[in-house]
Amino acid sequence: MGINSREEAVQFLKEKRDSDQVEDVEPEKRGLISGLLNTLASDITGLTGSVASAVDPKNYRPEPGYTFQAPGPNDSRGPCPGLNLLANYGYLPRNGYVNYGQVLDATARGFNMGADLATVLAVFTILADGDIATESWYLGAGPGNVGGLNRHDTAECDISPNREDYYLACGDNHHLSSRLFQQNVQAAAANPTKQFDLVTMGTQYASNAAFSLKNNPYLYYFPFPSIVSLGAFAFYPQFFSNGTYGAGGVANYESISSIIGAKFNKTSGQFSFVPEKWPSQGWYRRATPYGAVQALIDGFTIIYPRYPVPMAVPQLANPANLNVNTILCDIYDGINSITPLALGGTEQEVATAVSWALSKLEGVGISPSVLGCSIGNISPNFYPNMTQAGGPMNLPPAQQANTGNNVYNKTYFCNAPTTPQCSHTC
């Protein structure tokens, strides 16, 4: 048997383990397997050891009174590691049922997310995945696995930093993918900075986007979810860095792996998914808020150009017109052209929901008068063709058993799912 890759080595060892023949492996083949399996361990070693500089002690997290507690079987957790972590420490309700005010406060205290960015994300999540009357939603799946942040192609979408696509994962868009984080680690190791910085995360985005375009026939990069997707790649250095990214902070392996819940197994070369937490050696949030404008700049000028995926943001056809203001105008005006997915759809309910959402955005400075945009001239539909196969109202085929809340301390997706992988624990 030829062994030419780490994946082949892992498979070879599994076969030997199952047949109780591990000790019978030839010495020279054992050495080759060991070397291949240790490649990733060596990459990780090269990414460790750096520490943040120029930090303010007031930004140390967690603060006194906020202690880590692993989520229980009935606590809702889903695709956003930052929100999961905040619930694990009690900055958000530990049961994972959160509301607008709690999220604005917790994301600011925990990661220094700007109020405008938190508002944009929360408003669309409530419209698509939550309850407008209570301004609330679930971090993972809602009751009966309906709704919540796990709902596909609404706020969550395909081409995630370290989660598999909904269709290819057979409905599991929320567990950490071992093979994707392996890829992410290797991208950081190949980067001269050895950091999970914007360059590394741009590389990760390009790899994931190319994979999705090739293998996922249900890939629809809807305008608003795509903004969330692009932002997520920028969030790794901007929010998960130990200290302020670009000002002495380090987006190092210790911080990133701990915050997203990736625990390396040196024997298998895989990553188990464990509850998200701040690194134990000491972690400092960014010193300055990171808001919607900077997130859009990072997403559309650094991440997206690495591998553009078609989406219905009209200015993409004319890059000269693509700037932060026009995208923020799209966000504002786009609300007028969608029917909130969580509503029954009566005219009065839709009007009420739209008025609520616009008032929230205007409260943080996202309005026509501030941005200088003309309402009615852009009008992108943020969920175009939402009833077509793969859209939010007609989801791709999936197994219901894979659509619930996070289950930790397991390893998911050791191999790339080029076709739907419904049984994906390793």
Residue pairs with C-beta under 8 A, 6 or more apart in sequence:
1 12
2 8
3 9
3 12
3 29
3 32
3 33
3 36
5 36
6 36
6 37
6 39
6 40
6 269
7 415
8 36
9 32
9 33
9 36
9 37
10 37
10 268
10 269
10 270
10 414
12 33
13 22
13 33
13 37
16 22
16 24
16 25
25 33
37 267
37 268
37 269
40 182
40 185
40 186
40 264
40 269
41 264
41 266
41 269
43 185
43 186
43 188
43 189
44 185
44 253
44 264
46 189
46 194
47 185
47 188
47 189
47 194
47 195
47 252
47 253
48 252
48 253
48 254
49 252
50 194
50 195
50 250
50 252
51 242
51 250
51 252
52 241
52 242
52 243
52 248
52 249
52 250
52 284
53 243
53 248
54 243
54 244
54 247
54 248
55 243
55 248
55 249
55 284
55 287
56 284
56 287
59 112
59 243
59 284
59 285
59 286
59 287
60 282
60 283
60 284
61 110
61 278
61 283
61 284
61 285
62 68
62 89
62 91
62 278
63 109
66 89
66 90
66 91
67 89
67 90
68 88
68 89
68 275
68 277
68 278
69 88
69 89
69 90
69 94
70 88
70 275
70 408
71 77
71 84
71 87
71 88
71 94
71 96
71 275
71 406
71 408
74 95
75 87
75 94
75 95
75 96
75 405
76 95
76 96
76 97
76 138
76 139
76 140
76 141
76 142
76 148
76 405
77 84
77 87
77 96
77 139
77 140
77 174
77 405
77 406
78 84
78 96
78 138
78 139
78 140
78 141
78 148
78 149
78 150
78 156
78 174
78 405
78 406
79 140
79 149
79 150
79 156
79 160
79 163
79 173
79 174
80 139
80 149
81 259
81 260
81 261
81 276
82 107
82 110
82 111
82 235
82 239
82 240
82 259
82 276
83 92
83 98
83 103
83 107
83 139
83 149
84 96
84 139
84 261
84 275
84 276
84 406
85 110
85 259
85 276
85 277
85 278
86 92
86 106
86 107
86 110
87 93
87 94
87 95
87 96
87 98
87 139
88 94
88 275
88 276
88 277
89 110
89 277
89 278
91 105
91 106
91 109
91 110
92 98
92 102
92 103
92 106
92 139
93 102
96 138
96 139
96 140
96 405
97 136
97 137
97 138
97 139
98 106
98 136
98 137
98 138
98 139
99 134
99 135
99 136
99 137
100 122
100 123
100 126
100 135
100 136
100 360
101 135
103 118
103 122
104 115
104 118
104 119
104 122
107 113
107 118
108 114
108 115
108 118
108 289
110 285
111 239
111 285
111 286
111 290
112 239
112 285
112 286
112 287
112 288
112 289
112 290
113 239
113 289
113 290
113 291
114 289
114 290
114 291
114 292
114 294
115 289
115 291
115 364
116 291
116 292
116 293
116 364
116 365
116 366
117 231
117 290
117 291
117 292
117 295
119 360
119 361
119 363
119 364
119 366
120 292
120 331
120 361
120 366
121 155
121 228
122 360
123 357
123 360
123 361
124 154
124 155
124 224
124 228
124 357
124 382
125 137
125 149
125 154
125 155
126 132
126 135
126 136
126 137
126 357
127 335
127 338
127 340
127 341
127 342
127 353
127 357
128 151
128 154
128 155
128 340
128 341
128 342
128 383
128 392
129 137
129 138
129 142
129 147
129 148
129 149
129 151
129 154
129 155
129 341
129 342
130 136
130 137
130 138
130 147
130 148
130 342
131 137
131 342
132 340
132 342
132 343
132 352
132 353
132 356
137 147
137 148
137 149
138 147
138 148
138 149
139 148
139 149
140 148
140 149
140 150
140 174
140 404
140 405
140 406
141 147
141 148
141 150
141 403
141 404
141 405
142 148
145 400
145 403
145 404
147 342
149 155
149 156
150 156
150 173
150 174
150 403
150 404
150 405
151 341
151 392
152 166
152 173
152 392
152 395
152 396
153 166
153 220
153 222
153 225
153 383
153 386
153 390
153 391
153 392
153 395
154 225
154 341
154 383
154 392
155 224
155 225
155 228
156 173
156 174
156 225
156 228
157 221
157 222
157 225
157 226
157 228
157 229
158 165
158 166
158 167
158 173
158 212
158 216
158 219
158 220
158 221
158 229
159 165
159 205
159 208
159 209
159 212
159 219
159 221
159 226
159 229
159 309
160 173
160 208
160 229
160 232
161 180
161 184
161 201
161 204
161 205
161 208
161 232
161 233
161 236
162 176
162 177
162 180
162 181
162 184
162 260
162 262
163 169
163 173
163 174
163 175
163 176
163 177
163 180
164 172
164 173
164 177
164 180
164 413
164 417
164 421
164 424
165 173
165 212
165 215
165 216
165 218
165 219
165 417
166 172
166 173
166 218
166 395
166 396
166 398
167 216
167 217
167 218
167 390
167 396
167 397
167 398
167 420
168 212
168 215
168 216
168 417
168 418
168 419
168 420
168 421
169 175
169 177
169 402
169 413
169 417
169 420
169 421
169 424
170 397
170 398
170 399
170 402
170 417
170 420
170 421
170 422
170 424
171 398
171 399
171 400
171 401
171 402
171 403
171 422
172 402
172 403
172 412
172 424
174 405
174 406
175 273
175 406
175 407
175 410
175 412
175 413
176 260
176 261
176 262
176 271
176 273
176 412
177 412
177 413
178 262
178 270
178 271
178 272
178 273
178 411
178 412
178 413
178 414
178 426
179 413
179 414
179 415
179 416
180 204
180 208
180 413
181 257
181 260
181 262
181 271
182 269
182 270
182 271
183 204
183 207
184 196
184 200
184 204
185 253
187 200
187 203
187 204
187 207
188 194
188 195
188 196
188 200
188 253
190 203
191 197
191 199
191 200
191 203
193 199
193 200
194 252
195 237
195 250
195 251
195 252
196 236
196 237
196 240
196 251
196 252
196 253
196 256
197 237
197 245
197 251
198 234
198 237
198 298
198 302
198 303
200 251
201 233
201 234
201 236
201 237
201 303
202 233
202 302
202 303
202 306
203 306
204 233
205 230
205 233
205 303
205 304
205 306
205 307
206 306
206 307
209 306
209 307
209 309
210 307
211 416
212 219
212 309
213 219
213 309
215 417
215 418
215 419
217 390
218 389
218 390
218 396
219 309
219 390
220 385
220 388
220 390
220 391
221 229
221 309
221 310
221 311
222 311
222 312
222 382
222 383
222 384
222 386
222 391
222 392
223 311
223 312
223 313
223 330
223 334
223 380
223 381
223 382
223 384
224 331
224 334
224 382
224 383
226 309
226 311
226 313
227 296
227 299
227 327
227 331
230 299
230 300
230 303
230 304
231 295
231 296
231 298
231 299
233 299
233 303
234 295
234 298
234 299
234 302
234 303
235 295
236 251
236 256
237 245
237 251
238 245
238 286
238 290
238 294
238 295
238 298
239 286
239 290
240 251
240 255
240 256
240 259
240 260
241 249
241 250
241 251
241 252
241 255
241 286
242 249
242 250
242 251
242 252
242 254
242 255
242 279
242 282
242 283
242 284
243 249
243 250
243 284
243 286
243 287
244 286
244 287
244 288
245 251
245 286
247 287
249 284
249 286
254 279
254 281
255 279
255 283
256 262
257 263
257 264
257 271
258 276
258 277
258 278
258 279
258 280
259 276
259 277
259 278
259 279
260 276
261 273
261 274
261 275
261 276
261 277
261 408
262 271
262 272
262 273
262 274
263 271
263 272
263 273
263 274
264 270
264 271
265 271
265 272
265 411
268 411
268 426
270 411
270 414
270 426
271 411
272 409
272 410
272 411
273 406
273 408
273 409
273 410
273 411
273 412
274 408
274 409
275 408
292 328
292 366
293 324
293 328
296 324
296 327
296 328
297 324
300 322
300 327
308 316
312 380
312 381
312 384
313 322
313 327
313 330
313 380
314 330
314 378
314 380
315 321
315 322
315 323
315 326
315 327
315 330
316 322
325 371
325 372
325 373
326 373
326 378
328 366
328 371
328 373
329 368
329 371
329 373
329 374
329 378
330 378
330 380
331 361
331 366
332 358
332 361
332 366
332 367
332 368
332 371
332 373
332 375
333 373
333 375
333 376
333 377
333 378
333 379
333 380
334 378
334 379
334 380
334 381
334 382
335 354
335 357
335 358
335 361
335 382
336 354
336 375
336 379
337 379
337 380
337 381
337 382
338 381
338 382
338 383
339 345
339 350
340 349
340 350
340 353
340 354
341 383
341 386
341 392
341 393
343 349
343 350
343 353
358 367
361 367
368 374
368 375
383 391
383 392
385 391
386 392
386 393
386 394
387 393
387 394
388 394
389 396
390 396
397 420
398 420
399 422
402 422
402 424
410 425
411 425
411 426
412 424
412 425
412 426
413 421
413 424
413 426
414 426
415 421
417 424
